[in-house]
C-alpha cells in the first residue's frame, strides 16, 4: 500500500470514527436535555448514582482528550 493510499485509508477511518462519536454525543445530549428520561417526582438516590457513574466515565474521556487528571503532563 502506498503512503498516500495508507493516509487516505487512515483519514476515512478517522472520519468514520468521528461520526460515530458525534452520534453518541448527540444521543447523550438529547437524553440529558430530557433529564435522563426521569421526572422530578421520580428522582431517587439510584438516579444520582447512575449519573455519577456516567459523569465518571465522561471524565475519563475528557481527561484523556484534554490531558487533564492522570493524563496531565
CHARMM internal coordinates of N, CA and C (Angstrom, degrees):
IC EDIT
DIST 1 N 1 CA 1.4587
DIST 1 CA 1 C 1.5329
ANGL 1 N 1 CA 1 C 107.37
DIST 1 C 2 N 1.3156
ANGL 1 CA 1 C 2 N 115.37
DIHE 1 N 1 CA 1 C 2 N 132.26
DIST 2 N 2 CA 1.4650
ANGL 1 C 2 N 2 CA 118.67
DIHE 1 CA 1 C 2 N 2 CA 179.88
DIST 2 CA 2 C 1.5152
ANGL 2 N 2 CA 2 C 109.97
DIHE 1 C 2 N 2 CA 2 C -75.86
DIST 2 C 3 N 1.3302
ANGL 2 CA 2 C 3 N 114.45
DIHE 2 N 2 CA 2 C 3 N 161.93
DIST 3 N 3 CA 1.4683
ANGL 2 C 3 N 3 CA 119.25
DIHE 2 CA 2 C 3 N 3 CA -178.55
DIST 3 CA 3 C 1.5258
ANGL 3 N 3 CA 3 C 111.07
DIHE 2 C 3 N 3 CA 3 C -60.39
DIST 3 C 4 N 1.3254
ANGL 3 CA 3 C 4 N 117.49
DIHE 3 N 3 CA 3 C 4 N -42.35
DIST 4 N 4 CA 1.4718
ANGL 3 C 4 N 4 CA 119.17
DIHE 3 CA 3 C 4 N 4 CA -178.46
DIST 4 CA 4 C 1.5261
ANGL 4 N 4 CA 4 C 111.14
DIHE 3 C 4 N 4 CA 4 C -66.92
DIST 4 C 5 N 1.3470
ANGL 4 CA 4 C 5 N 117.51
DIHE 4 N 4 CA 4 C 5 N -36.85
DIST 5 N 5 CA 1.4627
ANGL 4 C 5 N 5 CA 120.19
DIHE 4 CA 4 C 5 N 5 CA 177.79
DIST 5 CA 5 C 1.5250
ANGL 5 N 5 CA 5 C 110.04
DIHE 4 C 5 N 5 CA 5 C -69.24
DIST 5 C 6 N 1.3403
ANGL 5 CA 5 C 6 N 116.77
DIHE 5 N 5 CA 5 C 6 N -38.70
DIST 6 N 6 CA 1.4540
ANGL 5 C 6 N 6 CA 121.57
DIHE 5 CA 5 C 6 N 6 CA 177.42
DIST 6 CA 6 C 1.5287
ANGL 6 N 6 CA 6 C 110.39
DIHE 5 C 6 N 6 CA 6 C -63.96
DIST 6 C 7 N 1.3351
ANGL 6 CA 6 C 7 N 116.29
DIHE 6 N 6 CA 6 C 7 N -42.85
DIST 7 N 7 CA 1.4683
ANGL 6 C 7 N 7 CA 120.76
DIHE 6 CA 6 C 7 N 7 CA 177.86
DIST 7 CA 7 C 1.5245
ANGL 7 N 7 CA 7 C 110.49
DIHE 6 C 7 N 7 CA 7 C -63.06
DIST 7 C 8 N 1.3248
ANGL 7 CA 7 C 8 N 116.98
DIHE 7 N 7 CA 7 C 8 N -42.35
DIST 8 N 8 CA 1.4686
ANGL 7 C 8 N 8 CA 120.53
DIHE 7 CA 7 C 8 N 8 CA 179.17
DIST 8 CA 8 C 1.5237
ANGL 8 N 8 CA 8 C 110.42
DIHE 7 C 8 N 8 CA 8 C -64.02
DIST 8 C 9 N 1.3273
ANGL 8 CA 8 C 9 N 117.50
DIHE 8 N 8 CA 8 C 9 N -40.06
DIST 9 N 9 CA 1.4620
ANGL 8 C 9 N 9 CA 120.81
DIHE 8 CA 8 C 9 N 9 CA 178.45
DIST 9 CA 9 C 1.5266
ANGL 9 N 9 CA 9 C 110.89
DIHE 8 C 9 N 9 CA 9 C -64.83
DIST 9 C 10 N 1.3275
ANGL 9 CA 9 C 10 N 116.13
DIHE 9 N 9 CA 9 C 10 N -42.26
DIST 10 N 10 CA 1.4658
ANGL 9 C 10 N 10 CA 119.78
DIHE 9 CA 9 C 10 N 10 CA 177.83
DIST 10 CA 10 C 1.5183
ANGL 10 N 10 CA 10 C 110.39
DIHE 9 C 10 N 10 CA 10 C -63.60
DIST 10 C 11 N 1.3174
ANGL 10 CA 10 C 11 N 117.40
DIHE 10 N 10 CA 10 C 11 N -41.49
DIST 11 N 11 CA 1.4680
ANGL 10 C 11 N 11 CA 121.02
DIHE 10 CA 10 C 11 N 11 CA 179.32
DIST 11 CA 11 C 1.5198
ANGL 11 N 11 CA 11 C 110.34
DIHE 10 C 11 N 11 CA 11 C -63.26
DIST 11 C 12 N 1.3228
ANGL 11 CA 11 C 12 N 117.69
DIHE 11 N 11 CA 11 C 12 N -43.66
DIST 12 N 12 CA 1.4687
ANGL 11 C 12 N 12 CA 120.91
DIHE 11 CA 11 C 12 N 12 CA 178.13
DIST 12 CA 12 C 1.5231
ANGL 12 N 12 CA 12 C 110.80
DIHE 11 C 12 N 12 CA 12 C -60.86
DIST 12 C 13 N 1.3231
ANGL 12 CA 12 C 13 N 117.32
DIHE 12 N 12 CA 12 C 13 N -43.67
DIST 13 N 13 CA 1.4643
ANGL 12 C 13 N 13 CA 121.11
DIHE 12 CA 12 C 13 N 13 CA 179.24
DIST 13 CA 13 C 1.5217
ANGL 13 N 13 CA 13 C 111.06
DIHE 12 C 13 N 13 CA 13 C -65.23
DIST 13 C 14 N 1.3419
ANGL 13 CA 13 C 14 N 116.57
DIHE 13 N 13 CA 13 C 14 N -40.49
DIST 14 N 14 CA 1.4683
ANGL 13 C 14 N 14 CA 121.58
DIHE 13 CA 13 C 14 N 14 CA 178.76
DIST 14 CA 14 C 1.5264
ANGL 14 N 14 CA 14 C 110.21
DIHE 13 C 14 N 14 CA 14 C -61.81
DIST 14 C 15 N 1.3146
ANGL 14 CA 14 C 15 N 117.06
DIHE 14 N 14 CA 14 C 15 N -47.24
DIST 15 N 15 CA 1.4666
ANGL 14 C 15 N 15 CA 121.40
DIHE 14 CA 14 C 15 N 15 CA -179.06
DIST 15 CA 15 C 1.5266
ANGL 15 N 15 CA 15 C 110.53
DIHE 14 C 15 N 15 CA 15 C -63.21
DIST 15 C 16 N 1.3307
ANGL 15 CA 15 C 16 N 117.07
DIHE 15 N 15 CA 15 C 16 N -40.66
DIST 16 N 16 CA 1.4680
ANGL 15 C 16 N 16 CA 120.24
DIHE 15 CA 15 C 16 N 16 CA 178.58
DIST 16 CA 16 C 1.5233
ANGL 16 N 16 CA 16 C 110.97
DIHE 15 C 16 N 16 CA 16 C -64.19
DIST 16 C 17 N 1.3439
ANGL 16 CA 16 C 17 N 117.10
DIHE 16 N 16 CA 16 C 17 N -42.78
DIST 17 N 17 CA 1.4684
ANGL 16 C 17 N 17 CA 120.53
DIHE 16 CA 16 C 17 N 17 CA -179.64
DIST 17 CA 17 C 1.5239
ANGL 17 N 17 CA 17 C 110.56
DIHE 16 C 17 N 17 CA 17 C -67.24
DIST 17 C 18 N 1.3531
ANGL 17 CA 17 C 18 N 116.55
DIHE 17 N 17 CA 17 C 18 N -38.47
DIST 18 N 18 CA 1.4641
ANGL 17 C 18 N 18 CA 120.55
DIHE 17 CA 17 C 18 N 18 CA 177.54
DIST 18 CA 18 C 1.5309
ANGL 18 N 18 CA 18 C 110.25
DIHE 17 C 18 N 18 CA 18 C -62.48
DIST 18 C 19 N 1.3146
ANGL 18 CA 18 C 19 N 117.41
DIHE 18 N 18 CA 18 C 19 N -41.36
DIST 19 N 19 CA 1.4678
ANGL 18 C 19 N 19 CA 120.99
DIHE 18 CA 18 C 19 N 19 CA 178.03
DIST 19 CA 19 C 1.5271
ANGL 19 N 19 CA 19 C 110.75
DIHE 18 C 19 N 19 CA 19 C -62.75
DIST 19 C 20 N 1.3265
ANGL 19 CA 19 C 20 N 116.48
DIHE 19 N 19 CA 19 C 20 N -38.60
DIST 20 N 20 CA 1.4645
ANGL 19 C 20 N 20 CA 120.71
DIHE 19 CA 19 C 20 N 20 CA 177.05
DIST 20 CA 20 C 1.5316
ANGL 20 N 20 CA 20 C 111.03
DIHE 19 C 20 N 20 CA 20 C -62.68
DIST 20 C 21 N 1.3300
ANGL 20 CA 20 C 21 N 116.29
DIHE 20 N 20 CA 20 C 21 N -44.18
DIST 21 N 21 CA 1.4651
ANGL 20 C 21 N 21 CA 120.94
DIHE 20 CA 20 C 21 N 21 CA 177.95
DIST 21 CA 21 C 1.5186
ANGL 21 N 21 CA 21 C 110.71
DIHE 20 C 21 N 21 CA 21 C -64.74
DIST 21 C 22 N 1.3271
ANGL 21 CA 21 C 22 N 117.39
DIHE 21 N 21 CA 21 C 22 N -44.46
DIST 22 N 22 CA 1.4672
ANGL 21 C 22 N 22 CA 120.88
DIHE 21 CA 21 C 22 N 22 CA 179.19
DIST 22 CA 22 C 1.5246
ANGL 22 N 22 CA 22 C 111.33
DIHE 21 C 22 N 22 CA 22 C -58.71
DIST 22 C 23 N 1.3285
ANGL 22 CA 22 C 23 N 117.00
DIHE 22 N 22 CA 22 C 23 N -40.13
DIST 23 N 23 CA 1.4683
ANGL 22 C 23 N 23 CA 120.47
DIHE 22 CA 22 C 23 N 23 CA 178.92
DIST 23 CA 23 C 1.5290
ANGL 23 N 23 CA 23 C 111.08
DIHE 22 C 23 N 23 CA 23 C -65.49
DIST 23 C 24 N 1.3394
ANGL 23 CA 23 C 24 N 116.49
DIHE 23 N 23 CA 23 C 24 N -41.36
DIST 24 N 24 CA 1.4645
ANGL 23 C 24 N 24 CA 119.59
DIHE 23 CA 23 C 24 N 24 CA 177.99
DIST 24 CA 24 C 1.5275
ANGL 24 N 24 CA 24 C 110.92
DIHE 23 C 24 N 24 CA 24 C -64.37
DIST 24 C 25 N 1.3343
ANGL 24 CA 24 C 25 N 116.22
DIHE 24 N 24 CA 24 C 25 N -42.73
DIST 25 N 25 CA 1.4648
ANGL 24 C 25 N 25 CA 119.61
DIHE 24 CA 24 C 25 N 25 CA 179.59
DIST 25 CA 25 C 1.5246
ANGL 25 N 25 CA 25 C 111.16
DIHE 24 C 25 N 25 CA 25 C -62.39
DIST 25 C 26 N 1.3227
ANGL 25 CA 25 C 26 N 116.69
DIHE 25 N 25 CA 25 C 26 N -40.21
DIST 26 N 26 CA 1.4683
ANGL 25 C 26 N 26 CA 120.23
DIHE 25 CA 25 C 26 N 26 CA 178.84
DIST 26 CA 26 C 1.5253
ANGL 26 N 26 CA 26 C 110.66
DIHE 25 C 26 N 26 CA 26 C -63.92
DIST 26 C 27 N 1.3189
ANGL 26 CA 26 C 27 N 117.54
DIHE 26 N 26 CA 26 C 27 N -41.94
DIST 27 N 27 CA 1.4651
ANGL 26 C 27 N 27 CA 120.76
DIHE 26 CA 26 C 27 N 27 CA 178.39
DIST 27 CA 27 C 1.5242
ANGL 27 N 27 CA 27 C 110.49
DIHE 26 C 27 N 27 CA 27 C -62.89
DIST 27 C 28 N 1.3284
ANGL 27 CA 27 C 28 N 117.26
DIHE 27 N 27 CA 27 C 28 N -42.74
DIST 28 N 28 CA 1.4640
ANGL 27 C 28 N 28 CA 120.68
DIHE 27 CA 27 C 28 N 28 CA 177.80
DIST 28 CA 28 C 1.5215
ANGL 28 N 28 CA 28 C 110.26
DIHE 27 C 28 N 28 CA 28 C -62.68
DIST 28 C 29 N 1.3265
ANGL 28 CA 28 C 29 N 117.71
DIHE 28 N 28 CA 28 C 29 N -42.13
DIST 29 N 29 CA 1.4728
ANGL 28 C 29 N 29 CA 122.03
DIHE 28 CA 28 C 29 N 29 CA -179.92
DIST 29 CA 29 C 1.5271
ANGL 29 N 29 CA 29 C 110.39
DIHE 28 C 29 N 29 CA 29 C -61.19
DIST 29 C 30 N 1.3181
ANGL 29 CA 29 C 30 N 117.02
DIHE 29 N 29 CA 29 C 30 N -45.27
DIST 30 N 30 CA 1.4714
ANGL 29 C 30 N 30 CA 120.73
DIHE 29 CA 29 C 30 N 30 CA 179.25
DIST 30 CA 30 C 1.5325
ANGL 30 N 30 CA 30 C 110.05
DIHE 29 C 30 N 30 CA 30 C -62.72
DIST 30 C 31 N 1.3252
ANGL 30 CA 30 C 31 N 116.78
DIHE 30 N 30 CA 30 C 31 N -44.22
DIST 31 N 31 CA 1.4628
ANGL 30 C 31 N 31 CA 120.21
DIHE 30 CA 30 C 31 N 31 CA 178.95
DIST 31 CA 31 C 1.5258
ANGL 31 N 31 CA 31 C 111.03
DIHE 30 C 31 N 31 CA 31 C -63.45
DIST 31 C 32 N 1.3291
ANGL 31 CA 31 C 32 N 117.13
DIHE 31 N 31 CA 31 C 32 N -41.17
DIST 32 N 32 CA 1.4624
ANGL 31 C 32 N 32 CA 121.30
DIHE 31 CA 31 C 32 N 32 CA 177.92
DIST 32 CA 32 C 1.5240
ANGL 32 N 32 CA 32 C 111.06
DIHE 31 C 32 N 32 CA 32 C -63.83
DIST 32 C 33 N 1.3313
ANGL 32 CA 32 C 33 N 116.09
DIHE 32 N 32 CA 32 C 33 N -43.67
DIST 33 N 33 CA 1.4674
ANGL 32 C 33 N 33 CA 119.67
DIHE 32 CA 32 C 33 N 33 CA 178.71
DIST 33 CA 33 C 1.5263
ANGL 33 N 33 CA 33 C 111.39
DIHE 32 C 33 N 33 CA 33 C -59.88
DIST 33 C 34 N 1.3362
ANGL 33 CA 33 C 34 N 116.70
DIHE 33 N 33 CA 33 C 34 N -27.11
DIST 34 N 34 CA 1.4638
ANGL 33 C 34 N 34 CA 122.22
DIHE 33 CA 33 C 34 N 34 CA 177.99
DIST 34 CA 34 C 1.5317
ANGL 34 N 34 CA 34 C 110.95
DIHE 33 C 34 N 34 CA 34 C -95.63
DIST 34 C 35 N 1.3309
ANGL 34 CA 34 C 35 N 116.32
DIHE 34 N 34 CA 34 C 35 N 22.04
DIST 35 N 35 CA 1.4673
ANGL 34 C 35 N 35 CA 122.78
DIHE 34 CA 34 C 35 N 35 CA 178.76
DIST 35 CA 35 C 1.5246
ANGL 35 N 35 CA 35 C 111.65
DIHE 34 C 35 N 35 CA 35 C 53.43
DIST 35 C 36 N 1.3268
ANGL 35 CA 35 C 36 N 115.69
DIHE 35 N 35 CA 35 C 36 N 41.38
DIST 36 N 36 CA 1.4600
ANGL 35 C 36 N 36 CA 122.78
DIHE 35 CA 35 C 36 N 36 CA 178.40
DIST 36 CA 36 C 1.5159
ANGL 36 N 36 CA 36 C 111.69
DIHE 35 C 36 N 36 CA 36 C 53.01
DIST 36 C 37 N 1.3339
ANGL 36 CA 36 C 37 N 113.19
DIHE 36 N 36 CA 36 C 37 N 40.52
DIST 37 N 37 CA 1.4727
ANGL 36 C 37 N 37 CA 122.15
DIHE 36 CA 36 C 37 N 37 CA 173.23
DIST 37 CA 37 C 1.5260
ANGL 37 N 37 CA 37 C 112.85
DIHE 36 C 37 N 37 CA 37 C 60.16
DIST 37 C 38 N 1.3320
ANGL 37 CA 37 C 38 N 115.93
DIHE 37 N 37 CA 37 C 38 N 36.75
DIST 38 N 38 CA 1.4620
ANGL 37 C 38 N 38 CA 120.41
DIHE 37 CA 37 C 38 N 38 CA 176.66
DIST 38 CA 38 C 1.5230
ANGL 38 N 38 CA 38 C 109.19
DIHE 37 C 38 N 38 CA 38 C -130.10
DIST 38 C 39 N 1.3094
ANGL 38 CA 38 C 39 N 115.75
DIHE 38 N 38 CA 38 C 39 N 159.68
DIST 39 N 39 CA 1.4542
ANGL 38 C 39 N 39 CA 119.91
DIHE 38 CA 38 C 39 N 39 CA 174.06
DIST 39 CA 39 C 1.5289
ANGL 39 N 39 CA 39 C 107.81
DIHE 38 C 39 N 39 CA 39 C -110.55
DIST 39 C 40 N 1.3340
ANGL 39 CA 39 C 40 N 117.24
DIHE 39 N 39 CA 39 C 40 N 156.44
DIST 40 N 40 CA 1.4684
ANGL 39 C 40 N 40 CA 119.99
DIHE 39 CA 39 C 40 N 40 CA -178.17
DIST 40 CA 40 C 1.5305
ANGL 40 N 40 CA 40 C 113.29
DIHE 39 C 40 N 40 CA 40 C -54.68
DIST 40 C 41 N 1.3172
ANGL 40 CA 40 C 41 N 117.57
DIHE 40 N 40 CA 40 C 41 N -31.29
DIST 41 N 41 CA 1.4683
ANGL 40 C 41 N 41 CA 120.58
DIHE 40 CA 40 C 41 N 41 CA -178.98
DIST 41 CA 41 C 1.5276
ANGL 41 N 41 CA 41 C 112.72
DIHE 40 C 41 N 41 CA 41 C -73.59
DIST 41 C 42 N 1.3298
ANGL 41 CA 41 C 42 N 117.64
DIHE 41 N 41 CA 41 C 42 N -16.34
DIST 42 N 42 CA 1.4596
ANGL 41 C 42 N 42 CA 121.44
DIHE 41 CA 41 C 42 N 42 CA -177.39
DIST 42 CA 42 C 1.5293
ANGL 42 N 42 CA 42 C 113.24
DIHE 41 C 42 N 42 CA 42 C -97.03
DIST 42 C 43 N 1.3179
ANGL 42 CA 42 C 43 N 118.28
DIHE 42 N 42 CA 42 C 43 N -11.55
DIST 43 N 43 CA 1.4652
ANGL 42 C 43 N 43 CA 121.48
DIHE 42 CA 42 C 43 N 43 CA -171.24
DIST 43 CA 43 C 1.5232
ANGL 43 N 43 CA 43 C 110.93
DIHE 42 C 43 N 43 CA 43 C -63.17
DIST 43 C 44 N 1.3327
ANGL 43 CA 43 C 44 N 114.57
DIHE 43 N 43 CA 43 C 44 N 130.01
DIST 44 N 44 CA 1.4617
ANGL 43 C 44 N 44 CA 120.49
DIHE 43 CA 43 C 44 N 44 CA 174.67
DIST 44 CA 44 C 1.5276
ANGL 44 N 44 CA 44 C 108.04
DIHE 43 C 44 N 44 CA 44 C -138.95
DIST 44 C 45 N 1.3313
ANGL 44 CA 44 C 45 N 116.40
DIHE 44 N 44 CA 44 C 45 N -179.41
DIST 45 N 45 CA 1.4611
ANGL 44 C 45 N 45 CA 119.84
DIHE 44 CA 44 C 45 N 45 CA -176.38
DIST 45 CA 45 C 1.5233
ANGL 45 N 45 CA 45 C 112.31
DIHE 44 C 45 N 45 CA 45 C -66.62
DIST 45 C 46 N 1.2987
ANGL 45 CA 45 C 46 N 117.13
DIHE 45 N 45 CA 45 C 46 N -23.41
DIST 46 N 46 CA 1.4584
ANGL 45 C 46 N 46 CA 119.97
DIHE 45 CA 45 C 46 N 46 CA 174.84
DIST 46 CA 46 C 1.5218
ANGL 46 N 46 CA 46 C 111.50
DIHE 45 C 46 N 46 CA 46 C -62.70
DIST 46 C 47 N 1.3400
ANGL 46 CA 46 C 47 N 115.76
DIHE 46 N 46 CA 46 C 47 N -40.68
DIST 47 N 47 CA 1.4696
ANGL 46 C 47 N 47 CA 120.52
DIHE 46 CA 46 C 47 N 47 CA 176.87
DIST 47 CA 47 C 1.5281
ANGL 47 N 47 CA 47 C 110.65
DIHE 46 C 47 N 47 CA 47 C -63.48
DIST 47 C 48 N 1.3296
ANGL 47 CA 47 C 48 N 115.50
DIHE 47 N 47 CA 47 C 48 N -40.17
DIST 48 N 48 CA 1.4664
ANGL 47 C 48 N 48 CA 120.28
DIHE 47 CA 47 C 48 N 48 CA 178.30
DIST 48 CA 48 C 1.5314
ANGL 48 N 48 CA 48 C 109.70
DIHE 47 C 48 N 48 CA 48 C -62.18
DIST 48 C 49 N 1.3109
ANGL 48 CA 48 C 49 N 116.36
DIHE 48 N 48 CA 48 C 49 N -43.73
DIST 49 N 49 CA 1.4593
ANGL 48 C 49 N 49 CA 120.90
DIHE 48 CA 48 C 49 N 49 CA 178.41
DIST 49 CA 49 C 1.5218
ANGL 49 N 49 CA 49 C 112.17
DIHE 48 C 49 N 49 CA 49 C -61.70
DIST 49 C 50 N 1.3223
ANGL 49 CA 49 C 50 N 116.07
DIHE 49 N 49 CA 49 C 50 N -42.32
DIST 50 N 50 CA 1.4663
ANGL 49 C 50 N 50 CA 120.21
DIHE 49 CA 49 C 50 N 50 CA 178.26
DIST 50 CA 50 C 1.5140
ANGL 50 N 50 CA 50 C 110.64
DIHE 49 C 50 N 50 CA 50 C -62.11
DIST 50 C 51 N 1.3267
ANGL 50 CA 50 C 51 N 117.59
DIHE 50 N 50 CA 50 C 51 N -46.64
DIST 51 N 51 CA 1.4689
ANGL 50 C 51 N 51 CA 120.46
DIHE 50 CA 50 C 51 N 51 CA 179.44
DIST 51 CA 51 C 1.5244
ANGL 51 N 51 CA 51 C 111.31
DIHE 50 C 51 N 51 CA 51 C -66.07
DIST 51 C 52 N 1.3203
ANGL 51 CA 51 C 52 N 117.14
DIHE 51 N 51 CA 51 C 52 N -34.56
DIST 52 N 52 CA 1.4625
ANGL 51 C 52 N 52 CA 119.86
DIHE 51 CA 51 C 52 N 52 CA 176.36
DIST 52 CA 52 C 1.5266
ANGL 52 N 52 CA 52 C 110.46
DIHE 51 C 52 N 52 CA 52 C -62.93
DIST 52 C 53 N 1.3039
ANGL 52 CA 52 C 53 N 116.32
DIHE 52 N 52 CA 52 C 53 N -40.29
DIST 53 N 53 CA 1.4635
ANGL 52 C 53 N 53 CA 120.96
DIHE 52 CA 52 C 53 N 53 CA 177.60
DIST 53 CA 53 C 1.5271
ANGL 53 N 53 CA 53 C 110.61
DIHE 52 C 53 N 53 CA 53 C -63.90
DIST 53 C 54 N 1.3278
ANGL 53 CA 53 C 54 N 116.99
DIHE 53 N 53 CA 53 C 54 N -46.86
DIST 54 N 54 CA 1.4703
ANGL 53 C 54 N 54 CA 120.89
DIHE 53 CA 53 C 54 N 54 CA 177.49
DIST 54 CA 54 C 1.5323
ANGL 54 N 54 CA 54 C 110.21
DIHE 53 C 54 N 54 CA 54 C -58.76
DIST 54 C 55 N 1.3263
ANGL 54 CA 54 C 55 N 116.44
DIHE 54 N 54 CA 54 C 55 N -44.80
DIST 55 N 55 CA 1.4645
ANGL 54 C 55 N 55 CA 120.50
DIHE 54 CA 54 C 55 N 55 CA -178.68
DIST 55 CA 55 C 1.5230
ANGL 55 N 55 CA 55 C 111.35
DIHE 54 C 55 N 55 CA 55 C -62.03
DIST 55 C 56 N 1.3225
ANGL 55 CA 55 C 56 N 117.18
DIHE 55 N 55 CA 55 C 56 N -39.76
DIST 56 N 56 CA 1.4728
ANGL 55 C 56 N 56 CA 120.86
DIHE 55 CA 55 C 56 N 56 CA 179.00
DIST 56 CA 56 C 1.5276
ANGL 56 N 56 CA 56 C 110.89
DIHE 55 C 56 N 56 CA 56 C -64.71
DIST 56 C 57 N 1.3218
ANGL 56 CA 56 C 57 N 116.59
DIHE 56 N 56 CA 56 C 57 N -42.59
DIST 57 N 57 CA 1.4705
ANGL 56 C 57 N 57 CA 119.69
DIHE 56 CA 56 C 57 N 57 CA 177.85
DIST 57 CA 57 C 1.5307
ANGL 57 N 57 CA 57 C 111.00
DIHE 56 C 57 N 57 CA 57 C -63.22
DIST 57 C 58 N 1.3220
ANGL 57 CA 57 C 58 N 116.56
DIHE 57 N 57 CA 57 C 58 N -43.71
DIST 58 N 58 CA 1.4685
ANGL 57 C 58 N 58 CA 120.12
DIHE 57 CA 57 C 58 N 58 CA 178.84
DIST 58 CA 58 C 1.5221
ANGL 58 N 58 CA 58 C 111.16
DIHE 57 C 58 N 58 CA 58 C -66.62
DIST 58 C 59 N 1.3246
ANGL 58 CA 58 C 59 N 117.57
DIHE 58 N 58 CA 58 C 59 N -35.19
DIST 59 N 59 CA 1.4694
ANGL 58 C 59 N 59 CA 120.45
DIHE 58 CA 58 C 59 N 59 CA 178.09
DIST 59 CA 59 C 1.5184
ANGL 59 N 59 CA 59 C 110.67
DIHE 58 C 59 N 59 CA 59 C -63.36
DIST 59 C 60 N 1.3253
ANGL 59 CA 59 C 60 N 116.70
DIHE 59 N 59 CA 59 C 60 N -38.88
DIST 60 N 60 CA 1.4640
ANGL 59 C 60 N 60 CA 119.67
DIHE 59 CA 59 C 60 N 60 CA 176.89
DIST 60 CA 60 C 1.5242
ANGL 60 N 60 CA 60 C 110.72
DIHE 59 C 60 N 60 CA 60 C -59.95
DIST 60 C 61 N 1.3195
ANGL 60 CA 60 C 61 N 116.03
DIHE 60 N 60 CA 60 C 61 N -39.72
DIST 61 N 61 CA 1.4642
ANGL 60 C 61 N 61 CA 120.64
DIHE 60 CA 60 C 61 N 61 CA 179.15
DIST 61 CA 61 C 1.5242
ANGL 61 N 61 CA 61 C 110.79
DIHE 60 C 61 N 61 CA 61 C -68.81
DIST 61 C 62 N 1.3324
ANGL 61 CA 61 C 62 N 117.11
DIHE 61 N 61 CA 61 C 62 N -48.29
DIST 62 N 62 CA 1.4656
ANGL 61 C 62 N 62 CA 119.10
DIHE 61 CA 61 C 62 N 62 CA -177.85
DIST 62 CA 62 C 1.5227
ANGL 62 N 62 CA 62 C 111.43
DIHE 61 C 62 N 62 CA 62 C -67.83
DIST 62 C 63 N 1.3300
ANGL 62 CA 62 C 63 N 118.01
DIHE 62 N 62 CA 62 C 63 N -36.13
DIST 63 N 63 CA 1.4636
ANGL 62 C 63 N 63 CA 119.80
DIHE 62 CA 62 C 63 N 63 CA 175.63
DIST 63 CA 63 C 1.5250
ANGL 63 N 63 CA 63 C 110.61
DIHE 62 C 63 N 63 CA 63 C -59.86
DIST 63 C 64 N 1.3219
ANGL 63 CA 63 C 64 N 117.09
DIHE 63 N 63 CA 63 C 64 N -43.89
DIST 64 N 64 CA 1.4662
ANGL 63 C 64 N 64 CA 120.53
DIHE 63 CA 63 C 64 N 64 CA 179.37
DIST 64 CA 64 C 1.5333
ANGL 64 N 64 CA 64 C 110.69
DIHE 63 C 64 N 64 CA 64 C -67.05
DIST 64 C 65 N 1.3246
ANGL 64 CA 64 C 65 N 116.98
DIHE 64 N 64 CA 64 C 65 N -44.64
DIST 65 N 65 CA 1.4666
ANGL 64 C 65 N 65 CA 120.66
DIHE 64 CA 64 C 65 N 65 CA -176.81
DIST 65 CA 65 C 1.5224
ANGL 65 N 65 CA 65 C 112.69
DIHE 64 C 65 N 65 CA 65 C -66.66
DIST 65 C 66 N 1.3261
ANGL 65 CA 65 C 66 N 116.53
DIHE 65 N 65 CA 65 C 66 N -36.16
DIST 66 N 66 CA 1.4707
ANGL 65 C 66 N 66 CA 120.84
DIHE 65 CA 65 C 66 N 66 CA -176.19
DIST 66 CA 66 C 1.5254
ANGL 66 N 66 CA 66 C 113.05
DIHE 65 C 66 N 66 CA 66 C -105.04
DIST 66 C 67 N 1.3395
ANGL 66 CA 66 C 67 N 115.75
DIHE 66 N 66 CA 66 C 67 N 8.74
DIST 67 N 67 CA 1.4747
ANGL 66 C 67 N 67 CA 121.49
DIHE 66 CA 66 C 67 N 67 CA 179.15
DIST 67 CA 67 C 1.5337
ANGL 67 N 67 CA 67 C 111.39
DIHE 66 C 67 N 67 CA 67 C 53.96
DIST 67 C 68 N 1.3184
ANGL 67 CA 67 C 68 N 114.19
DIHE 67 N 67 CA 67 C 68 N 52.00
DIST 68 N 68 CA 1.4590
ANGL 67 C 68 N 68 CA 122.15
DIHE 67 CA 67 C 68 N 68 CA 178.24
DIST 68 CA 68 C 1.5212
ANGL 68 N 68 CA 68 C 109.15
DIHE 67 C 68 N 68 CA 68 C -116.51
DIST 68 C 69 N 1.3253
ANGL 68 CA 68 C 69 N 116.58
DIHE 68 N 68 CA 68 C 69 N 175.62
DIST 69 N 69 CA 1.4629
ANGL 68 C 69 N 69 CA 120.49
DIHE 68 CA 68 C 69 N 69 CA 178.19
DIST 69 CA 69 C 1.5199
ANGL 69 N 69 CA 69 C 110.55
DIHE 68 C 69 N 69 CA 69 C 56.53
DIST 69 C 70 N 1.3131
ANGL 69 CA 69 C 70 N 117.04
DIHE 69 N 69 CA 69 C 70 N -133.98
DIST 70 N 70 CA 1.4648
ANGL 69 C 70 N 70 CA 120.61
DIHE 69 CA 69 C 70 N 70 CA -178.09
DIST 70 CA 70 C 1.5244
ANGL 70 N 70 CA 70 C 112.72
DIHE 69 C 70 N 70 CA 70 C -67.36
DIST 70 C 71 N 1.3048
ANGL 70 CA 70 C 71 N 117.40
DIHE 70 N 70 CA 70 C 71 N -13.07
DIST 71 N 71 CA 1.4652
ANGL 70 C 71 N 71 CA 121.66
DIHE 70 CA 70 C 71 N 71 CA 179.28
DIST 71 CA 71 C 1.5204
ANGL 71 N 71 CA 71 C 113.12
DIHE 70 C 71 N 71 CA 71 C -94.93
DIST 71 C 72 N 1.3370
ANGL 71 CA 71 C 72 N 116.46
DIHE 71 N 71 CA 71 C 72 N 1.00
DIST 72 N 72 CA 1.4664
ANGL 71 C 72 N 72 CA 120.29
DIHE 71 CA 71 C 72 N 72 CA -179.21
DIST 72 CA 72 C 1.5220
ANGL 72 N 72 CA 72 C 109.39
DIHE 71 C 72 N 72 CA 72 C -66.14
DIST 72 C 73 N 1.3033
ANGL 72 CA 72 C 73 N 114.41
DIHE 72 N 72 CA 72 C 73 N 146.11
DIST 73 N 73 CA 1.4786
ANGL 72 C 73 N 73 CA 120.12
DIHE 72 CA 72 C 73 N 73 CA 178.35
DIST 73 CA 73 C 1.4978
ANGL 73 N 73 CA 73 C 111.52
DIHE 72 C 73 N 73 CA 73 C -75.08
END
COOR INIT
IC SEED 1 N 1 CA 1 C
IC BUILD
